[in-house]
Amino acid sequence: MSNENRVSETRTSQNEPEREQRIFSFKATQLVWLMFGILEALIALRIGLKLIGANPESPIVALIYGFTYLFLFPFEGLVASPTAGNMVLELSSMFAMLIYGLIAWAVERVIWLIFYRPRGPVVAVTETSTSESHNTPRR
């Protein structure tokens, strides 16, 4: 006596053309926003520290002032900064934040225009395989 078993297996896989390209463009634009966001936050922190008259001899304040100076020196002296005692309102730093925000937006748009590919149709491939096996009972 023999038993006949039929085993049917179906596998479906989807292939999305240019998916990797879209992932790359998404990650690249996110990286641009992250980097410029950190820069904007440090400039805003500098403005706040200047506004409250923080001690420039403090190591953390000196670090923030030194790093942000690299990005703010092109804007130095652009407009007068009102002062009251040790407190300074750096209007040129606010203007720099606006300009760097616009630069970040432009860089993000250029990356998107060059690398982004719109989603096309998803190609689904279905494979069906059937195997037959004969089992004979053991005696």
N, C-alpha and C positions, 0 to 999 in steps of 0.2 A: 504494500500500500504506500502511496506517495502523496505528500501534500505539496500543492503548488502555491507559492506566494509571489505576488507581484508587488514590487515596491516602486512607487512613483515619487520622484523628487522634483520640485519646481524651485528654481532660483531666479530672482529678479534683481537686476542691478541697474542703477541709474547713472548715466553719464551726463554731467552738466558742462558743456563746452565753456572754456575760459573762466571757470570758477576760481582757479588759482590767481588769475589776473585781477579779478574783483577783490579777492581777499588781500592781495598785495596792496592795491590802491587804497582799500579801507584802512589797513594798518599804517600805511605811509601817511595818510592824512591825519590819522589819530596821533601819530608820533609828532607831526608838525604842531598840532594843537597842544599837545603835552609840553613840548619844549617852549613854545611861545607863552603858554599859560604859566609855566614856572618863572619865566623871565618877567612877565607882567606882575606876578605875585611878589617877586623880589623888588621890583621897582615900586610897587604899592607899599611894601613894607618899608622901603627907604623913605618914601614920602611921609609915612606915618612916624617913623623914627625922627626925621628932621622936624616934623611938626610938633612933636612933644619935647624936642630938645635933648635927645638921647646923647649920652656921653660918647663922643667919637673915639675915645681911648679904649673903650670896652672891646674885647676881642671879637665878639659876635657882630657888634655894630660896625667895627672896622672891616670885617670880612664882607658884610653886606654892602657897605659903601664902596669898597674896593672892587668887588665883582660887578656891581651895577654901573660903576663909573666907566667900565669898558664899553657899555652900551649907551651911556648917556653923554659922553664927551662930545659927540657931534651936535648935540642940542644945547650944550653949555652956552649960557649968555644969550640965548634966543629971546627970552623975555626976562624982565626983572623979577626977582623973587622977594615978595614982601617978608619982612622979618620983624620980630618983636622979642627982644632979648636973645635967648638961645634958640628960639623957635623960628623955623624957616618954612615957608610954603613954596616948594619948588614947582613952579608952574611949567618950567621947561620939561620936568620929568613927566608931568601929566600929558603934555603934548607928545612926548616920546612914547608913552603908553598907547596913545591913539595911533601914532604912526606905526608902531610895531604890531598892533592889532590888525591894521590894514595890510601890512606886509604878510602877516600870517594867513590872512584870508586869501591874498593873491597867490601865495605859494601853494596853499591847499587847493585852490581852483586849478592851478597849472598842473599839479600832480593828477588831479581828477580828470582833467581834459586829456592828458597824455596817456594815462594808464587804464582808465576805467573802460570796461566793455560791458554793454548792457546784457542783461540776462536773456539768453536765447531759449529755444525750446529744450526741454529736458528729454533726453533720449533714454528710453527704457528698453532693456534687453531682457527677455525672458527665456530661460533655458529649462526644458523639461527632459528629464532622463528617466527611463524605465528599466528596471533590471528584474530579471526573473531568477528565482532561486528555487531549487528543488531540495526538499528535506526528506530524507528517508528515516523512518523511525528506527531507533536503536533496538537491537534485540538483546 
